[in-house]
Amino acid sequence: MEGAETLLLFSTRKGAGKMIFTCEEHIDIAIDEYVDETEQAPDIAPMDNNEKQCSFCEKKAVYVVGN
């Protein structure tokens, strides 16, 4: 059950599931916050829909930082 062990390790790692929505202006702050809290490098992906708001201001989010 190697796949099950891998899934368990992924789901229990520090910061698993944390996501920060951010605009272009605040991407650096989002990355810093994620690394400070999880001690890991985040995945960064463009947002497909613009319904989410930036975690740091009133603008629409264009990136999601997390894993």
Backbone atoms as SQL, in Angstrom:
CREATE TABLE atoms (id INTEGER PRIMARY KEY, chain TEXT, resi INTEGER, resn TEXT, atom TEXT, x REAL, y REAL, z REAL);
INSERT INTO atoms VALUES
  (1, 'A', 1, 'MET', 'N', 0.829, -1.191, 0.000),
  (2, 'A', 1, 'MET', 'CA', 0.000, 0.000, 0.000),
  (3, 'A', 1, 'MET', 'C', 0.868, 1.247, 0.000),
  (4, 'A', 2, 'GLU', 'N', 1.805, 1.287, -0.889),
  (5, 'A', 2, 'GLU', 'CA', 2.700, 2.438, -0.962),
  (6, 'A', 2, 'GLU', 'C', 1.935, 3.729, -1.219),
  (7, 'A', 3, 'GLY', 'N', 0.922, 3.698, -2.061),
  (8, 'A', 3, 'GLY', 'CA', 0.121, 4.880, -2.356),
  (9, 'A', 3, 'GLY', 'C', -0.586, 5.415, -1.126),
  (10, 'A', 4, 'ALA', 'N', -1.095, 4.521, -0.284),
  (11, 'A', 4, 'ALA', 'CA', -1.793, 4.946, 0.932),
  (12, 'A', 4, 'ALA', 'C', -0.829, 5.618, 1.892),
  (13, 'A', 5, 'GLU', 'N', 0.391, 5.098, 2.013),
  (14, 'A', 5, 'GLU', 'CA', 1.390, 5.715, 2.883),
  (15, 'A', 5, 'GLU', 'C', 1.741, 7.110, 2.383),
  (16, 'A', 6, 'THR', 'N', 1.899, 7.269, 1.092),
  (17, 'A', 6, 'THR', 'CA', 2.217, 8.564, 0.516),
  (18, 'A', 6, 'THR', 'C', 1.097, 9.556, 0.773),
  (19, 'A', 7, 'LEU', 'N', -0.130, 9.121, 0.596),
  (20, 'A', 7, 'LEU', 'CA', -1.277, 9.995, 0.840),
  (21, 'A', 7, 'LEU', 'C', -1.322, 10.420, 2.300),
  (22, 'A', 8, 'LEU', 'N', -1.074, 9.499, 3.210),
  (23, 'A', 8, 'LEU', 'CA', -1.082, 9.812, 4.634),
  (24, 'A', 8, 'LEU', 'C', -0.003, 10.830, 4.958),
  (25, 'A', 9, 'LEU', 'N', 1.185, 10.670, 4.428),
  (26, 'A', 9, 'LEU', 'CA', 2.261, 11.620, 4.674),
  (27, 'A', 9, 'LEU', 'C', 1.909, 12.996, 4.130),
  (28, 'A', 10, 'PHE', 'N', 1.312, 13.043, 2.966),
  (29, 'A', 10, 'PHE', 'CA', 0.927, 14.325, 2.367),
  (30, 'A', 10, 'PHE', 'C', -0.129, 15.026, 3.205),
  (31, 'A', 11, 'SER', 'N', -1.137, 14.301, 3.643),
  (32, 'A', 11, 'SER', 'CA', -2.253, 14.921, 4.333),
  (33, 'A', 11, 'SER', 'C', -1.911, 15.347, 5.756),
  (34, 'A', 12, 'THR', 'N', -0.842, 14.801, 6.341),
  (35, 'A', 12, 'THR', 'CA', -0.483, 15.165, 7.711),
  (36, 'A', 12, 'THR', 'C', 0.696, 16.120, 7.786),
  (37, 'A', 13, 'ARG', 'N', 1.266, 16.497, 6.654),
  (38, 'A', 13, 'ARG', 'CA', 2.410, 17.403, 6.711),
  (39, 'A', 13, 'ARG', 'C', 1.959, 18.794, 7.145),
  (40, 'A', 14, 'LYS', 'N', 2.852, 19.519, 7.758),
  (41, 'A', 14, 'LYS', 'CA', 2.544, 20.845, 8.290),
  (42, 'A', 14, 'LYS', 'C', 2.064, 21.771, 7.182),
  (43, 'A', 15, 'GLY', 'N', 0.932, 22.426, 7.403),
  (44, 'A', 15, 'GLY', 'CA', 0.403, 23.380, 6.434),
  (45, 'A', 15, 'GLY', 'C', -0.405, 22.773, 5.303),
  (46, 'A', 16, 'ALA', 'N', -0.637, 21.456, 5.347),
  (47, 'A', 16, 'ALA', 'CA', -1.392, 20.808, 4.277),
  (48, 'A', 16, 'ALA', 'C', -2.767, 21.445, 4.151),
  (49, 'A', 17, 'GLY', 'N', -3.098, 21.863, 2.946),
  (50, 'A', 17, 'GLY', 'CA', -4.409, 22.432, 2.692),
  (51, 'A', 17, 'GLY', 'C', -4.496, 23.942, 2.865),
  (52, 'A', 18, 'LYS', 'N', -3.449, 24.598, 3.322),
  (53, 'A', 18, 'LYS', 'CA', -3.484, 26.050, 3.509),
  (54, 'A', 18, 'LYS', 'C', -3.452, 26.732, 2.156),
  (55, 'A', 19, 'MET', 'N', -4.370, 27.678, 1.955),
  (56, 'A', 19, 'MET', 'CA', -4.409, 28.432, 0.710),
  (57, 'A', 19, 'MET', 'C', -4.586, 29.907, 1.026),
  (58, 'A', 20, 'ILE', 'N', -3.832, 30.743, 0.327),
  (59, 'A', 20, 'ILE', 'CA', -3.931, 32.193, 0.467),
  (60, 'A', 20, 'ILE', 'C', -4.260, 32.748, -0.911),
  (61, 'A', 21, 'PHE', 'N', -5.341, 33.503, -0.985),
  (62, 'A', 21, 'PHE', 'CA', -5.734, 34.147, -2.245),
  (63, 'A', 21, 'PHE', 'C', -5.130, 35.542, -2.263),
  (64, 'A', 22, 'THR', 'N', -4.517, 35.914, -3.393),
  (65, 'A', 22, 'THR', 'CA', -3.792, 37.182, -3.432),
  (66, 'A', 22, 'THR', 'C', -3.877, 37.870, -4.795),
  (67, 'A', 23, 'CYS', 'N', -3.822, 39.193, -4.746),
  (68, 'A', 23, 'CYS', 'CA', -3.738, 39.982, -5.967),
  (69, 'A', 23, 'CYS', 'C', -2.270, 40.065, -6.394),
  (70, 'A', 24, 'GLU', 'N', -2.027, 40.673, -7.533),
  (71, 'A', 24, 'GLU', 'CA', -0.654, 40.827, -8.058),
  (72, 'A', 24, 'GLU', 'C', 0.228, 41.598, -7.083),
  (73, 'A', 25, 'GLU', 'N', -0.317, 42.609, -6.453),
  (74, 'A', 25, 'GLU', 'CA', 0.451, 43.474, -5.557),
  (75, 'A', 25, 'GLU', 'C', 0.938, 42.763, -4.295),
  (76, 'A', 26, 'HIS', 'N', 0.185, 41.801, -3.797),
  (77, 'A', 26, 'HIS', 'CA', 0.496, 41.182, -2.508),
  (78, 'A', 26, 'HIS', 'C', 1.048, 39.756, -2.607),
  (79, 'A', 27, 'ILE', 'N', 1.450, 39.325, -3.790),
  (80, 'A', 27, 'ILE', 'CA', 1.952, 37.959, -3.961),
  (81, 'A', 27, 'ILE', 'C', 3.176, 37.689, -3.084),
  (82, 'A', 28, 'ASP', 'N', 4.076, 38.661, -2.962),
  (83, 'A', 28, 'ASP', 'CA', 5.280, 38.457, -2.146),
  (84, 'A', 28, 'ASP', 'C', 4.938, 38.292, -0.669),
  (85, 'A', 29, 'ILE', 'N', 3.956, 39.032, -0.182),
  (86, 'A', 29, 'ILE', 'CA', 3.541, 38.907, 1.217),
  (87, 'A', 29, 'ILE', 'C', 2.892, 37.542, 1.450),
  (88, 'A', 30, 'ALA', 'N', 2.085, 37.085, 0.500),
  (89, 'A', 30, 'ALA', 'CA', 1.437, 35.781, 0.620),
  (90, 'A', 30, 'ALA', 'C', 2.464, 34.658, 0.673),
  (91, 'A', 31, 'ILE', 'N', 3.480, 34.732, -0.176),
  (92, 'A', 31, 'ILE', 'CA', 4.534, 33.712, -0.171),
  (93, 'A', 31, 'ILE', 'C', 5.281, 33.735, 1.162),
  (94, 'A', 32, 'ASP', 'N', 5.657, 34.922, 1.628),
  (95, 'A', 32, 'ASP', 'CA', 6.362, 35.035, 2.909),
  (96, 'A', 32, 'ASP', 'C', 5.528, 34.468, 4.056),
  (97, 'A', 33, 'GLU', 'N', 4.239, 34.799, 4.084),
  (98, 'A', 33, 'GLU', 'CA', 3.360, 34.316, 5.149),
  (99, 'A', 33, 'GLU', 'C', 3.256, 32.794, 5.119),
  (100, 'A', 34, 'TYR', 'N', 3.105, 32.240, 3.926),
  (101, 'A', 34, 'TYR', 'CA', 2.996, 30.790, 3.790),
  (102, 'A', 34, 'TYR', 'C', 4.265, 30.095, 4.287),
  (103, 'A', 35, 'VAL', 'N', 5.415, 30.582, 3.855),
  (104, 'A', 35, 'VAL', 'CA', 6.691, 29.976, 4.254),
  (105, 'A', 35, 'VAL', 'C', 6.911, 30.122, 5.765),
  (106, 'A', 36, 'ASP', 'N', 6.584, 31.285, 6.320),
  (107, 'A', 36, 'ASP', 'CA', 6.729, 31.494, 7.759),
  (108, 'A', 36, 'ASP', 'C', 5.883, 30.509, 8.557),
  (109, 'A', 37, 'GLU', 'N', 4.662, 30.257, 8.096),
  (110, 'A', 37, 'GLU', 'CA', 3.741, 29.399, 8.840),
  (111, 'A', 37, 'GLU', 'C', 3.990, 27.909, 8.622),
  (112, 'A', 38, 'THR', 'N', 4.420, 27.521, 7.436),
  (113, 'A', 38, 'THR', 'CA', 4.539, 26.093, 7.127),
  (114, 'A', 38, 'THR', 'C', 5.976, 25.602, 7.009),
  (115, 'A', 39, 'GLU', 'N', 6.920, 26.531, 6.850),
  (116, 'A', 39, 'GLU', 'CA', 8.336, 26.200, 6.651),
  (117, 'A', 39, 'GLU', 'C', 8.539, 25.357, 5.393),
  (118, 'A', 40, 'GLN', 'N', 7.678, 25.567, 4.393),
  (119, 'A', 40, 'GLN', 'CA', 7.770, 24.866, 3.117),
  (120, 'A', 40, 'GLN', 'C', 7.501, 25.846, 1.980),
  (121, 'A', 41, 'ALA', 'N', 8.015, 25.516, 0.810),
  (122, 'A', 41, 'ALA', 'CA', 7.744, 26.336, -0.375),
  (123, 'A', 41, 'ALA', 'C', 6.322, 26.058, -0.848),
  (124, 'A', 42, 'PRO', 'N', 5.564, 27.094, -1.204),
  (125, 'A', 42, 'PRO', 'CA', 4.189, 26.895, -1.661),
  (126, 'A', 42, 'PRO', 'C', 4.103, 26.614, -3.153),
  (127, 'A', 43, 'ASP', 'N', 2.987, 26.053, -3.555),
  (128, 'A', 43, 'ASP', 'CA', 2.618, 26.027, -4.960),
  (129, 'A', 43, 'ASP', 'C', 1.945, 27.368, -5.240),
  (130, 'A', 44, 'ILE', 'N', 2.183, 27.917, -6.410),
  (131, 'A', 44, 'ILE', 'CA', 1.560, 29.183, -6.804),
  (132, 'A', 44, 'ILE', 'C', 0.857, 28.950, -8.134),
  (133, 'A', 45, 'ALA', 'N', -0.439, 29.260, -8.166),
  (134, 'A', 45, 'ALA', 'CA', -1.207, 29.017, -9.383),
  (135, 'A', 45, 'ALA', 'C', -2.083, 30.226, -9.693),
  (136, 'A', 46, 'PRO', 'N', -2.251, 30.529, -10.977),
  (137, 'A', 46, 'PRO', 'CA', -3.177, 31.614, -11.342),
  (138, 'A', 46, 'PRO', 'C', -4.610, 31.174, -11.047),
  (139, 'A', 47, 'MET', 'N', -5.437, 32.147, -10.707),
  (140, 'A', 47, 'MET', 'CA', -6.850, 31.873, -10.437),
  (141, 'A', 47, 'MET', 'C', -7.601, 31.782, -11.752),
  (142, 'A', 48, 'ASP', 'N', -8.416, 30.768, -11.914),
  (143, 'A', 48, 'ASP', 'CA', -9.232, 30.627, -13.116),
  (144, 'A', 48, 'ASP', 'C', -10.472, 31.506, -13.064),
  (145, 'A', 49, 'ASN', 'N', -11.056, 31.609, -11.872),
  (146, 'A', 49, 'ASN', 'CA', -12.216, 32.498, -11.749),
  (147, 'A', 49, 'ASN', 'C', -11.851, 33.618, -10.785),
  (148, 'A', 50, 'ASN', 'N', -12.399, 34.764, -10.999),
  (149, 'A', 50, 'ASN', 'CA', -12.038, 35.932, -10.195),
  (150, 'A', 50, 'ASN', 'C', -13.064, 36.235, -9.112),
  (151, 'A', 51, 'GLU', 'N', -13.676, 35.219, -8.532),
  (152, 'A', 51, 'GLU', 'CA', -14.680, 35.437, -7.495),
  (153, 'A', 51, 'GLU', 'C', -14.063, 35.628, -6.114),
  (154, 'A', 52, 'LYS', 'N', -12.840, 35.187, -5.920),
  (155, 'A', 52, 'LYS', 'CA', -12.186, 35.309, -4.616),
  (156, 'A', 52, 'LYS', 'C', -11.551, 36.681, -4.465),
  (157, 'A', 53, 'GLN', 'N', -11.506, 37.146, -3.239),
  (158, 'A', 53, 'GLN', 'CA', -10.905, 38.439, -2.912),
  (159, 'A', 53, 'GLN', 'C', -9.518, 38.211, -2.320),
  (160, 'A', 54, 'CYS', 'N', -8.613, 39.134, -2.569),
  (161, 'A', 54, 'CYS', 'CA', -7.278, 39.093, -2.005),
  (162, 'A', 54, 'CYS', 'C', -7.376, 39.048, -0.481),
  (163, 'A', 55, 'SER', 'N', -6.533, 38.248, 0.134),
  (164, 'A', 55, 'SER', 'CA', -6.509, 38.125, 1.598),
  (165, 'A', 55, 'SER', 'C', -5.955, 39.366, 2.279),
  (166, 'A', 56, 'PHE', 'N', -5.391, 40.298, 1.509),
  (167, 'A', 56, 'PHE', 'CA', -4.714, 41.457, 2.089),
  (168, 'A', 56, 'PHE', 'C', -5.341, 42.798, 1.710),
  (169, 'A', 57, 'CYS', 'N', -6.254, 42.788, 0.743),
  (170, 'A', 57, 'CYS', 'CA', -6.900, 44.038, 0.323),
  (171, 'A', 57, 'CYS', 'C', -8.255, 43.725, -0.294),
  (172, 'A', 58, 'GLU', 'N', -8.859, 44.699, -0.930),
  (173, 'A', 58, 'GLU', 'CA', -10.203, 44.554, -1.502),
  (174, 'A', 58, 'GLU', 'C', -10.193, 44.099, -2.969),
  (175, 'A', 59, 'LYS', 'N', -9.016, 43.998, -3.572),
  (176, 'A', 59, 'LYS', 'CA', -8.927, 43.625, -4.989),
  (177, 'A', 59, 'LYS', 'C', -9.282, 42.161, -5.194),
  (178, 'A', 60, 'LYS', 'N', -9.568, 41.814, -6.441),
  (179, 'A', 60, 'LYS', 'CA', -9.823, 40.425, -6.794),
  (180, 'A', 60, 'LYS', 'C', -8.517, 39.647, -6.793),
  (181, 'A', 61, 'ALA', 'N', -8.569, 38.416, -6.307),
  (182, 'A', 61, 'ALA', 'CA', -7.377, 37.561, -6.294),
  (183, 'A', 61, 'ALA', 'C', -7.056, 37.087, -7.698),
  (184, 'A', 62, 'VAL', 'N', -5.784, 37.067, -8.037),
  (185, 'A', 62, 'VAL', 'CA', -5.340, 36.536, -9.327),
  (186, 'A', 62, 'VAL', 'C', -4.460, 35.307, -9.155),
  (187, 'A', 63, 'TYR', 'N', -4.008, 35.043, -7.920),
  (188, 'A', 63, 'TYR', 'CA', -3.191, 33.862, -7.605),
  (189, 'A', 63, 'TYR', 'C', -3.710, 33.193, -6.340),
  (190, 'A', 64, 'VAL', 'N', -3.475, 31.890, -6.278),
  (191, 'A', 64, 'VAL', 'CA', -3.673, 31.157, -5.030),
  (192, 'A', 64, 'VAL', 'C', -2.304, 30.599, -4.638),
  (193, 'A', 65, 'VAL', 'N', -1.924, 30.854, -3.401),
  (194, 'A', 65, 'VAL', 'CA', -0.641, 30.405, -2.862),
  (195, 'A', 65, 'VAL', 'C', -0.971, 29.324, -1.832),
  (196, 'A', 66, 'GLY', 'N', -0.402, 28.157, -1.988),
  (197, 'A', 66, 'GLY', 'CA', -0.687, 27.072, -1.049),
  (198, 'A', 66, 'GLY', 'C', -0.267, 25.749, -1.594),
  (199, 'A', 67, 'ASN', 'N', -0.941, 24.712, -1.087),
  (200, 'A', 67, 'ASN', 'CA', -0.621, 23.367, -1.554),
  (201, 'A', 67, 'ASN', 'C', -1.856, 22.546, -1.684);
